[in-house]
Each structure stands twice: as C-alpha cells, then as structure tokens.
Amino acid sequence: MNDTARVFLDCYAQGTEPEGGWTFGKALNQARLDHSPASLERVNMLLDQINAKVKPEREAFLATPGGRNFCALLAYYLVAYVAKKSGARIDWHDLASAQQVLGPAQPLPQGSLSRLVAIADDVGVALLPLGWVEDKLFGQGGAPACADYVAGIGAQLDHAGPVAWAAAVRSLGFLASYAMFMVSEGADLVPTVLRPDPDGAGSTFTAIVDDTADGALRRGRAALREDEGGGGGGGGPRHAAFACEASVTLPGGRTDAIVIELCSHGDKPLAVTVVFPFRAATDPRGFAIFAPQLIEGTVPAEAEGLFNRALEAGIQGFNWPSGSWARYRDAAQADTTSVTPAALDGKDVNDEPPARQDSQAARQARAAAAAGDMRALTQLARMHLSGEGVARDDAKAVALFTQAAEAGLADAQYFLAMCYQDGWGVAQDYAHCVHLYTQAAAQEHAASINNLADKYEHGLGVAQDLGKALALYREAAEQNVIAAWYSLANMYADGRGVARNMEQAVRWMRLAAEHDFLDAKARLRALQSDLNAGLRAQGAAALLDAARLDAETLYELAGRVYAPDIAESLPVAFQLYLHAANKGHADAQLQVGFRYRRGLGVAADVPHAIRWYQRAMASGSPYAAEDMGELFEAGELVPKDLRRAAELYAKAVEAGSFTAGDRLEGLRRAGVAAPEPGKTAKPGWKFW
C-alpha cells in the first residue's frame, strides 16, 4: 500500500490522475495540497463545501472508483502531512495486512473506514484517516476541523514518547552502523556529524577535520547545537548526531568504542550520549561489536520501547558493502541494542565475554531438526552462521544448510548459495552459487530470484545475459524485493538490456528510496533531474513546432515539464503555456496570468498578469476571477479594493468556482457591499 499512496500523491503533484481518476479532481487541485498549514484549511473548506452544496450519498459515492480515490488521496495526504512534520515512519496497509501486523489483540472495524490503515511502526499506533474524511464528507457537521484532526494524530503518535525522537534515534543508529563499518576494516573514524537534509528526504554526513583531535571534538559538538530552533525546511523537528572513536572506561574496563552524541531540538528536545564498544580489527580474535551503553541523558520509561526499536531500525538501515552489524555482534550479548537505563545497570563490556550455554531457541531448533524438520535445521544453520544463540561456526552452518538444501528447502538453498557466493565456511564458487539460486528461484524464492538476476547482469558464475537479468529483476520486483527495484531503475536509466526509459527509472528508484536503500534517495534526485532535462528538451522541440501542435497538447506538456524545484524548467513551461494560451486554452491563459503574477519562468508583470486573467475569465475560467479577487482583497500588486474583490468573487461563483462563495460571504460579514451572484453554472473543477 505504500506504493499506492506514493502513486496517488505523485499523480496529484504532477496534475494527473490515477487509474479510475478521482471525483472532484479539479476541486482537489484547487485545494493545493502543498504540506502547508494553510492547505489543511483548504481541505476543511473543500469537504465542507461538498457536503453542503453537493450532499453526496455515501454508498453511491464510494461505489465509484473516482469516489474511493478521492477519499483515499485525502487520507494519504493527511498522514503524509503528519509524517513530514513529525518525522514519524508510517506504513500503509489494507485491512488484512494491518490486522496481521497488529494481531488479534487490536481488532479493526470492518467496512470502508478501515479500507486503508496507516500504522506508525515506532509507536504501534494504527490510524484510520478515512474515518475523518468520510465523516466530513457525509456527516452532519460533527467532525473536527482538519487542523484539529491532524493535531490529534500527532498526540496519538506521542503517547509512548515524542515520535520526533524516533527519527533522531534512527539517525543515531544509522551513524553507529556507518562508524562500525569503517572501523571493522581497520580504518580510523574521522569525527563525523550526521544531520537530516532540509527536505527530510535524506541525510548528510559531514567529516570534521581539524589540526587537533580536541578541536575536531569541539567543532563536532558545536554542530549539534546549530539547529536549536527546531522545524525548518519542512522536514520535521531538527536533529543531529556526532560520532567519534575513543578509548573509554566502562564497568568492565577500558575498551575501544564509538561514542555518539545526539541532540534533537524542538518542543520536546532529546540529548543523549551512547557508547558502542568494539574489539578492534587488529585483535587476533577479529573484530567484534559489544552491547551499547547509555552514559549521558535519560529516556523516560514509557519511551524505552520506542527508543530501542528506532535504534535497531537505524542500525539495520545502513547497508554494509561487506559483512553486517549482526555478523560481528558479540554472541554473548542477548540484546545488543537495548540501551534503556534498566538494561545497562551492572552490564559490563569485556573483550572476553564469558562462555554460555546454547540459547533456548537453539536447543528447540536442534531438537526439531533431529526429528526431521528441515526448516528447524535451516534455522539452526543460520544461528551458527551469525553466532546468535550458539557459537559461531561457518563450516557447521554450511553442512546443515547443505542437508536442508538437498531436501529441497528453498530457504536453505538460498543461504547455502550466499555461503558459496561470499566464501563463508566454504571456498567461493560462483557457478555452484548460481546453481543453488536457480533451484530456489524455481520455487519462487524472491531473494534468490533477485540474486540470480545480479549474477546474470554481471556475468558471475554464468554467461552475462542482460535480458535474462532484466526479466528476473522484474520478477523479483513484483515480489517487493527492494534491491530489485534499485537494480531495475539503474538498468532503465542506463539502457542496459532494455531501451532507456527515465520514467520507469524514476518509478522504480522512488520505491527503493522510500526504504532508504543504499544511495537510492540521491540517485532518485539525479534521475528526476535527468528526466526533467529530457522533458525540457521535448518542450523546446515542441516550441519550434508550436504552430502545428494543438493547445491541449502544449498545455499537457507544460504541466509535465514544470518542476517547482528545478529552475531550468520554469521558462520552458511558461513558453508552452503561453503558446497554448494564445490558441485560446482557458486554463493555459490562467497559468500564464499566475506566472506573470508570481514571476515563475518570466519576469513578474502586474499589467500582463491582469490582462491574462481577464482573457481567462472571458474564456470561461471561474478561477481567474477568484484569483484576481484575491489580489484586490489582499492589496497584492494592486491597490486594495474590497468592493472590486467582491465583484470578482461573485463572477467566479457564477462561472462555477467551488470556493469563491465562502470568500464572498466573508467580505459580506466584514460589511462589504457585495453583489448577489447570478445563476451558478455547472461547477468547474478544472485546476487553474
């Protein structure tokens, strides 16, 4: 469902519609869902107006794809607004999927309200935003205002500790994992600051270089206080984490460690220091990671679960190019990511952890395997490979995997292939690795299909075959393998094994970026820039042939070219709109007026803006009159004239504007003599 939500929000942002469209689509576009507080007021007004003037009937409305899509878009948007402002991680589910995640102890209601369920993983909160949308759309006026509803969601998310902490603590875990990867290979860790990008879409590492170690520490710690104002950039509450390598004294003695200081600013700040001890790669026993310890700051008892889950998610979020955190985690530590005060009391960090018996899980797996359970045998093999619950023994793991693989178990074939691929407990053998992946892929084992595609793409253990690789990546992508999304995007972007297709590249890379896979977010930004460059070139070619092209073609291409955050797109989009406007396209005329008003792609010019608004009004656009009314009401670019604004709002209502009536009534209540609109035309939902 996350993919569906992204498709809906992207369609809206691009001025297009998903399959089935959405009822009141043009009014939705007029509402300008731009993640601003004002957009919540517009959503509230839109639903109130539909309820008051159209009075849709629930069953009939929801029986149409457009009606369901309309409600779904608003639900997706409200939750996206909360996630963007709070930093919460929220996943979308259908009813069956959500119930599986929540379990029987938290039953969900049957019916349209739970058709879409948003679950905030960090705090275990389930949200049913369709309930508010439908109450507002079909109810009797008892639903809270949109801004109040959104504030209520925020309060729910903070019930187990401020949800803003989760994003900050994930950054702490991510930085810890990055730092551990660096020292795992014997390198020294340069003091590093990690902070989220202003748009909240990614994070940036900054190395702190100074002539002295003390200077680097001072500068790194100062960087943590730079964003104390909180908020900013639309990416939610601000935070930063600073990591350095140090020798520290803990209850178990002196040890090497990664020390990470975290500061989360905003209304509910958080400041903690966590030490992640490790055994250096130069030690004859090899690199190892021990249990972290919280040495400064406090975490309230009610937020301990959130803190530990977010820390683990951050640790797992960094994709090690080789090995993994789990591979090096000290087997003697039952829970390496629990950093609550209770978990730390009396806990030592020793370079030689005491021997212990196999865990209960290992004993149960061994007993089940002895009874012929191949899945239990595979689980026992995995435990030997990772050192979880038993002593690590790669050769033993290979022997157990082999037994289960020969019995036909796809999971065992997959893990045994990984051993041959990376040389764990056996000599590296790509050909045998491919053989095993092929066996598991024949049983539709998704990860094996993806890894087999990788071997065909790079010619490892099998002759290179880009067409075969592409087909396998597609098959794995359909089973939601994140790495397959990333690889497909790159093949489409590079034209390897398939014709170059930037739209497809962006589509697949966006999915990978949503899951923070490798550098997918940075790659997505680059691909989107390349895609827009291609569209601009297409637009420039269209301008040379504008006399032959029809107005609608020019208008639609302008909408595709226009990208608010890419300055080069603005003048091309403007010229395309201008050509369509000169051909009499009412919406293009409105766009030209708006761009002259705002200086988008052309120098701001009030007389030209008003002239084009007037042409759009003459062509039947209800929103040109409304937009001009806003100018005169606010005194923006023209002298303030409330009577003139009222006259324009009345014209907009007559032409079919859905929201100008409220503006007109507002002026009347303020004592402005306002004309009575004539007979209202059919509502015009067209985006202006």
Long-range contacts (C-beta under 8 A, 24 or more apart in sequence): 1-91, 1-92, 1-93, 1-94, 1-97, 1-116, 2-91, 2-92, 2-514, 3-511, 4-72, 4-92, 5-76, 5-79, 5-80, 5-92, 6-510, 6-511, 6-514, 8-69, 8-72, 8-73, 8-76, 9-73, 9-76, 9-77, 9-80, 10-510, 12-73, 12-77, 14-559, 14-560, 15-559, 15-687, 17-69, 18-69, 19-65, 20-65, 20-66, 20-68, 20-69, 21-65, 21-66, 21-69, 22-66, 22-67, 22-69, 22-70, 22-73, 23-61, 23-64, 23-66, 23-67, 23-69, 23-70, 24-50, 24-70, 24-685, 25-66, 25-70, 25-685, 26-684, 26-685, 26-686, 26-687, 27-658, 27-659, 27-683, 27-685, 28-70, 28-73, 28-685, 29-685, 29-686, 29-687, 29-688, 30-623, 30-658, 30-659, 30-685, 30-687, 30-688, 33-77, 35-80, 35-81, 35-84, 35-85, 35-234, 37-147, 39-81, 40-81, 40-146, 40-147, 40-150, 41-146, 41-147, 42-659, 43-74, 43-77, 43-78, 43-146, 44-136, 44-145, 44-146, 44-147, 45-659, 45-662, 46-658, 46-659, 47-74, 47-133, 47-136, 47-137, 47-146, 48-136, 49-658, 49-659, 49-661, 49-662, 50-137, 51-136, 51-137, 51-138, 51-139, 51-141, 53-658, 56-137, 56-138, 57-138, 58-112, 58-134, 58-138, 61-137, 61-138, 62-112, 68-115, 71-130, 71-133, 71-134, 71-137, 72-115, 72-116, 72-130, 74-129, 74-133, 75-116, 75-118, 75-129, 75-130, 75-133, 76-116, 78-129, 78-132, 78-133, 78-146, 78-149, 78-150, 78-153, 79-118, 79-127, 79-129, 79-153, 81-150, 82-150, 82-153, 82-154, 82-157, 84-200, 84-234, 84-235, 84-236, 85-154, 85-234, 85-236, 86-154, 86-157, 86-163, 86-164, 86-167, 86-236, 86-237, 87-163, 87-164, 87-166, 87-167, 87-168, 87-196, 87-200, 87-235, 87-236, 87-237, 88-120, 88-122, 88-123, 88-157, 88-163, 88-164, 88-166, 88-167, 89-120, 89-121, 89-122, 89-166, 89-167, 89-170, 89-313, 90-118, 90-119, 90-120, 90-121, 90-127, 91-118, 91-119, 91-121, 92-116, 92-117, 92-118, 92-119, 93-117, 93-118, 93-119, 98-126, 102-126, 120-157, 120-163, 121-309, 121-313, 122-163, 122-166, 122-306, 122-309, 122-310, 122-313, 123-157, 123-158, 123-159, 123-160, 123-161, 123-163, 123-166, 123-306, 124-160, 125-156, 125-157, 125-159, 127-153, 127-156, 129-153, 158-268, 160-302, 160-303, 160-305, 160-306, 161-299, 161-300, 161-302, 161-303, 161-306, 161-307, 162-267, 162-268, 162-270, 162-303, 163-306, 164-236, 164-237, 164-239, 164-264, 164-266, 164-268, 165-264, 165-268, 165-270, 165-303, 165-306, 165-307, 165-310, 166-306, 166-309, 166-310, 167-196, 167-236, 167-237, 167-239, 167-310, 168-237, 168-239, 168-241, 168-262, 168-264, 168-270, 169-262, 169-270, 169-306, 169-307, 169-310, 169-311, 169-314, 170-310, 170-311, 170-313, 170-314, 170-317, 171-195, 171-196, 171-203, 171-239, 171-240, 171-241, 171-262, 171-314, 172-241, 172-260, 172-262, 172-272, 172-274, 172-311, 172-314, 173-310, 173-311, 173-312, 173-313, 173-314, 173-315, 173-316, 173-317, 173-337, 174-203, 174-314, 174-315, 174-317, 174-318, 175-241, 175-243, 175-260, 175-314, 176-243, 176-258, 176-260, 176-274, 176-276, 176-292, 176-314, 176-315, 177-314, 177-315, 177-316, 177-317, 177-318, 177-320, 177-325, 178-205, 178-243, 178-318, 179-243, 179-245, 179-258, 179-260, 179-276, 180-258, 180-276, 180-278, 180-289, 180-325, 180-328, 181-318, 181-320, 181-321, 181-323, 183-245, 183-256, 183-258, 183-278, 183-280, 183-281, 183-287, 184-278, 184-281, 184-287, 184-323, 184-328, 185-281, 185-322, 186-280, 186-281, 186-282, 188-245, 189-243, 189-244, 189-245, 189-258, 190-216, 191-216, 191-217, 191-219, 191-220, 191-242, 191-243, 191-244, 192-220, 192-242, 192-243, 192-244, 193-220, 193-223, 193-224, 193-240, 193-241, 193-242, 193-243, 194-240, 194-241, 194-242, 194-243, 195-223, 195-227, 195-238, 195-239, 195-240, 195-241, 196-235, 196-236, 196-238, 196-239, 197-233, 197-235, 198-232, 198-233, 198-234, 198-235, 199-233, 199-234, 199-235, 200-233, 200-234, 200-235, 200-236, 201-235, 201-513, 201-521, 201-525, 202-521, 202-522, 208-242, 216-244, 217-244, 220-244, 220-261, 221-261, 224-261, 224-262, 224-263, 225-263, 227-265, 228-265, 229-265, 230-265, 230-266, 230-267, 231-266, 237-264, 237-265, 237-266, 237-267, 238-264, 238-265, 238-266, 239-263, 239-264, 239-265, 239-270, 248-275, 248-277, 250-275, 250-277, 250-293, 250-348, 250-349, 251-346, 251-347, 251-348, 251-349, 252-348, 252-349, 252-350, 253-348, 253-349, 253-350, 253-351, 255-279, 255-290, 255-349, 255-351, 256-280, 261-296, 270-297, 271-296, 271-297, 272-296, 272-297, 272-298, 272-299, 273-297, 274-339, 277-349, 278-328, 279-351, 283-351, 287-328, 288-328, 288-329, 288-330, 289-325, 289-328, 289-329, 289-330, 289-336, 290-330, 290-333, 290-336, 290-349, 290-350, 290-353, 291-330, 291-333, 291-335, 291-336, 291-338, 291-347, 291-349, 292-336, 292-337, 292-339, 293-339, 293-344, 293-347, 293-349, 294-339, 294-340, 294-341, 294-344, 298-341, 299-339, 299-340, 299-341, 301-340, 304-340, 304-342, 307-339, 307-340, 308-337, 308-338, 308-339, 308-340, 311-337, 311-339, 312-337, 317-516, 319-517, 319-518, 326-386, 326-388, 327-386, 327-387, 329-386, 329-387, 329-388, 331-387, 331-388, 331-389, 331-390, 331-391, 331-392, 332-356, 334-359, 358-389, 358-390, 359-388, 359-389, 359-390, 361-389, 362-389, 362-390, 369-400, 374-403, 374-404, 374-407, 374-409, 374-412, 375-404, 375-409, 375-411, 377-403, 377-404, 377-412, 378-404, 378-409, 378-411, 378-412, 378-415, 381-412, 381-415, 382-415, 385-415, 385-419, 385-424, 385-425, 393-425, 394-419, 394-424, 394-425, 394-426, 395-425, 395-426, 396-425, 397-424, 397-425, 398-424, 398-425, 398-426, 405-436, 405-439, 410-439, 410-440, 410-443, 410-445, 410-448, 411-440, 411-445, 413-437, 413-439, 413-440, 413-445, 413-448, 414-440, 414-445, 414-447, 414-448, 414-451, 417-448, 417-451, 418-451, 421-451, 429-461, 430-455, 430-460, 430-461, 430-462, 431-461, 431-462, 432-461, 433-460, 433-461, 434-460, 434-461, 434-462, 441-472, 444-479, 446-476, 446-479, 446-480, 446-481, 447-476, 447-481, 449-475, 449-476, 449-479, 449-481, 449-484, 450-476, 450-481, 450-483, 450-484, 450-487, 453-484, 453-487, 454-487, 457-487, 457-491, 457-496, 457-497, 466-491, 466-496, 466-497, 466-498, 467-497, 469-497, 470-497, 470-498, 477-508, 482-511, 482-512, 482-515, 482-517, 483-512, 483-517, 485-509, 485-511, 485-512, 485-517, 486-512, 486-517, 486-518, 486-520, 486-523, 489-520, 489-523, 489-527, 490-523, 493-527, 493-530, 502-527, 502-530, 502-531, 502-534, 503-531, 505-531, 506-531, 528-563, 529-566, 532-561, 532-563, 532-566, 532-568, 532-569, 533-568, 535-560, 535-561, 535-569, 536-561, 536-568, 536-569, 536-572, 539-572, 539-573, 539-575, 539-576, 540-572, 542-576, 543-572, 543-575, 543-576, 543-579, 546-576, 546-579, 549-579, 550-583, 551-579, 551-580, 551-583, 551-584, 551-585, 551-588, 552-580, 552-585, 554-579, 554-580, 554-583, 554-585, 554-588, 555-580, 555-585, 555-587, 555-588, 555-591, 558-588, 558-591, 569-601, 570-600, 570-601, 571-601, 571-602, 572-601, 573-601, 574-600, 574-601, 574-602, 575-601, 581-612, 581-615, 584-619, 585-619, 586-616, 586-619, 586-620, 586-621, 586-686, 587-616, 587-621, 587-686, 587-687, 587-688, 589-613, 589-615, 589-616, 589-619, 589-621, 589-624, 590-616, 590-621, 590-623, 590-624, 590-627, 590-688, 591-688, 593-624, 593-627, 594-627, 594-688, 597-627, 597-631, 597-637, 606-637, 606-638, 609-637, 610-638, 616-688, 617-651, 617-655, 620-655, 620-684, 621-655, 621-684, 621-686, 621-688, 622-652, 622-653, 622-655, 622-656, 622-657, 622-660, 622-681, 622-684, 623-652, 623-657, 623-684, 623-686, 623-688, 624-652, 624-688, 625-649, 625-651, 625-652, 625-655, 625-657, 625-660, 626-652, 626-657, 626-659, 626-660, 626-663, 626-688, 627-688, 629-660, 629-663, 630-663, 633-663, 633-667, 642-667, 642-670, 642-672, 643-672, 643-673, 643-674, 645-672, 646-672, 646-673, 646-674, 646-675, 647-674, 647-675, 649-674, 650-674, 650-675, 650-676, 650-677, 650-678, 651-677, 653-677, 653-680, 654-678, 654-679, 654-680, 654-681, 655-681, 655-684, 656-680, 656-681, 656-682, 656-683, 656-684, 657-684, 658-683, 658-684, 658-685
